[in-house]
Each structure stands twice: as C-alpha cells, then as structure tokens.
C-alpha cells in the first residue's frame, strides 16, 4: 500500500496500476510539501512496517528568472502553452542556458516539435546527454531531461544548443526541481 501526505496532513491512499507496480506518476502542486510511505503485504497477508520517504517540495523556475544565465543569442517568446506563458529559444549552436540551484533533483522543461533540434546537457559541469527535441507533432511543457541526487546540494544544469541543420531551435520553458525538507 502506498500513501501520500501533503503539508503534514492526513495520509491518503495512492492508486497503483498493479500490486507489483514499482512507480507511480502523479501531479504535484507547487508550494506543497509531500511525503510518501509504503507498506508491503505478502501472499499470506503478512504486512511490513511502514517505510517512510523523505519530505520534499517541488518548485519551477521560469526561464526569465535571474537564476538562469544565458550565453549567446536567446529570444523570449510569448507562448500560451508554455509554463508561465513564455519561453526562451536559441537557434545558434553554442548558445547556452545555465540554471544554478540547491536541491536533490532537476528537470529541464522544454518544447518538442518539427522545428526543434538537439541540445547537449551538462550537470555540474559534466556532459550527460544529447537530447533531440525533434517530434512530428508539437508537445509543450515536456521534461526533456531530468537528474536526481540522493541529497540536497548546490548544483548546475547547462543546456547547450547544437545548431542542428534544418531545425536548430531549442527552447527553455523552465527548470523544475525538488528540494528535500
């Protein structure tokens, strides 16, 4: 059995897709502190004690925040489907956006579509992946890349435009992070 607590309130059951599910996707509210707990029950009805996860708070930093540093040419565009109503985009290879934060996980929120290209992602100065944002259909508020640590710390994520021929654009809609409480 999986349960969730919000802001120290009562525990509520979380519906799982099966008795052996190992993950769950849920929408979380910004500004709310969450905690999960789990109890396992075997085929004979024996239950374990509750196992508690850490408390954490989700946050989103918009691309226009002073916490995001840009190099190269970036354009701010009003987009109704973007988080916060706007996003920043670059079309030249080497343009970068760096987000510095304190937390235990981070996600780059972007846009995918037919005019989008690729970007290299660096976490704490180390290359992690090249992300291709090309898609036959448009998709807003997409988590393009995510990374998690076991505890809070000061970290950076840097997104660098590759300059893909024919569709060089990459977007930064914001960065989501979790901070353990």
Secondary structure, DSSP 8 states (H G I E B T S, - for coil): -EEEEETT--EEEE--SSTT---------TT-EEEEEE--B-TTS-B---EE---EEEEEEETTSTTEEEES--EEEE-TTSGGGEEEEE-STT-EEEEEEEEEEEEEEEEEBTTB-EEEEEETTEEEEEEE-B-SS-EEEEEEEEEEEEEEEEEEEEEEE---TT--BEEE-EEEEEEE-
